[in-house]
Every structure is written in structure tokens, then in C-alpha cells.
């Protein structure tokens, strides 16, 4: 609903399956206010070692819908999560989860939306926004710079670079043929194969997020906590400094960390999370209303 109208608690939730151009199928959840049609839609990209049911992501999708937007929160096809959202049951897929594969997944969702295969009359396919958290924020920016069908982009705690590996890590990666990936608080053992490293090496210029921000010709919202220890606030400032100031909004939050007061498993809402969801929803309304 437009800015100023009261939120609704009557939200429809529809599980969906999307297929990318390589034939990889992945799951998502479409949420929207009941009884509404021709809505702007926001795609929500999860971060590294997360998934659509991780932490606050279902809540984010629901609250966006309560505020008059259709939302699609989806798994990346190679994030390691299968049918069971409680465990990483596809480690081999995870080992091949490149930035290129995630870009392909985003394009798959956009294709489904614009071709009427996802959302039907509920969404307006000319009004698509995209947002992401952490690594997903970087994917959202990169996707918006490459796909003119995306009308605006928001990033929460977003990375300013995908090249986050030390020379020692790369040496081990080359020597062993894989890089161990640790998930905090989990006994699950995952690894990145050489496909991931080669994808980063070959596409160094294409995946340059500073260049992607410079190339954006759509509105950009950057939200970041000053106390973020996972992705430093300096990365948000880097992106803002190279962005078009006329189309970019920076929201820097004092005393706030990477997850905005929540965690996984999700134990309930937080005032700061609600604040940034509402801020982001209003921002999307303002930039998708005339698309």
C-alpha cells in the first residue's frame, strides 16, 4: 500500500519454485497483502551461508507484505539447502556456489516475474525492486547494474567486495583443491571448490562492486550499522562515495551490528529491525510507484 496507508496483517504466503537458465530449480516464498493486485514486488537475497528460512528472512518478507508490497524471499540454487531448511544437505552444490550462479538465480526470478510465471496478477512486472543482506546486498547491487528490469536496489550490511580471501587462504585453496567454510555455531562441514575461486579470478572486473555502483542508473539505498563486525561500516561508505548522490540514500545506524538485534534461530522482532524494514518499505514505495 502507498506510504501513509495503515499496514495490513492479512498476508498471503505462497511457496514457489523457480528454475534458472541452467535448469537448476530453487525454492522461494511469495508474500503479499490479501485482496490486492498489480503490486510492486521486492526480491530479497539472503547472505552467505544463509537461506530463505534463516533467521529473520521470513519475518522480513511478511512485514514487507504487511506494508503493501509483494515480496519474494528465495534460496539461491547452490546455497547447500535442500528440502529441509534445518540442515545443509547439499554440500556438493554449495562447493560450486559461485557469484555467477547466484546472478543466474536472480535473473531466473526476474524472468519468472516478467513472463507471468510468478505472481500472476498479484504483481506488476514493470515495478521490481531488489534488496539483499551482507553478500546478498552485493549480489543485489551487481544484478541491478546488469539488468534494466530492476527499478531500484537496497542493501543491508552489504559487502563492497566479493574478494574477501587472504593470500594464505588462496594458497591453501589451490593446494588442497578446496577451502573449508565454517558456519558459526554449527557442526556442518562445508567447503568451496576451485570453481568458486576460478569464477572470482575470471570475472574480477565484472564483479567489481565499486564499478557496479558507478554504473547504476536506478535509486540505491544503503543501510548499515556502525558496530557491524562482519562487514565493516567503511564498506558502506566506500559504496556511497562512488554512487550518484542524487539517486543514493545512506542510512548509518548508531550502536547497531550486522543482524539488527536478531539472530538465527529467529526469536522475535526487534525495534531496530522493524524500523529499517519500515524505512526500506517506504523507500521502495517511493521509487516503485511511478516505474
C-alpha positions, 0 to 999 in steps of 0.5 A: 500500500502507498506510504501513509496507508495503515499496514495490513496483517492479512498476508498471503504466503505462497511457496514457489519454485523457480528454475534458472537458465541452467535448469537448476530449480530453487525454492522461494516464498511469495508474500503479499497483502490479501485482496490486492493486485498489480503490486510492486514486488521486492526480491530479497537475497539472503547472505552467505551461508544463509537461506530463505528460512534463516533467521529473520528472512521470513519475518522480513518478507511478511512485514514487507507484505504487511506494508503493501508490497509483494515480496519474494524471499528465495534460496539461491540454487547452490546455497547447500539447502535442500528440502529441509531448511534445518540442515545443509544437505547439499554440500556438493552444490554449495562447493560450486556456489559461485557469484555467477550462479547466484546472478543466474538465480536472480535473473531466473526470478526476474524472468519468472516475474516478467513472463507471468510465471510468478505472481500472476496478477498479484504483481506488476512486472514493470515495478521490481525492486531488489534488496539483499543482506551482507553478500546478498546486498552485493549480489543485489547491487551487481544484478541491478547494474546488469539488468534494466528490469530492476527499478531500484536496489537496497542493501543491508550490511552489504559487502563492497567486495566479493574478494574477501580471501587472504593470500594464505587462504588462496594458497591453501585453496589451490593446494588442497583443491578446496577451502573449508567454510565454517558456519558459526555455531554449527557442526556442518562441514562445508567447503568451496571448490576451485570453481568458486575461486576460478569464477572470482579470478575470471570475472574480477572486473565484472564483479567489481562492486565499486564499478557496479555502483558507478554504473547504476542508473536506478535509486540505491539505498544503503543501510548499515550499522556502525558496530557491524563486525562482519562487514565493516561500516567503511564498506558502506561508505566506500559504496556511497562515495562512488554512487550518484548522490542524487539517486543514493540514500545512506542510512548509518545506524548508531550502536547497531551490528550486522543482524539488527538485534536478531539472530538465527534461530529467529526469536522475535522482532526487534525495534531496530529491525522493524524500523529499517524494514519500515524505512526500506518499505517506504523507500521502495514505495517511493521509487516503485510507484511511478516505474 
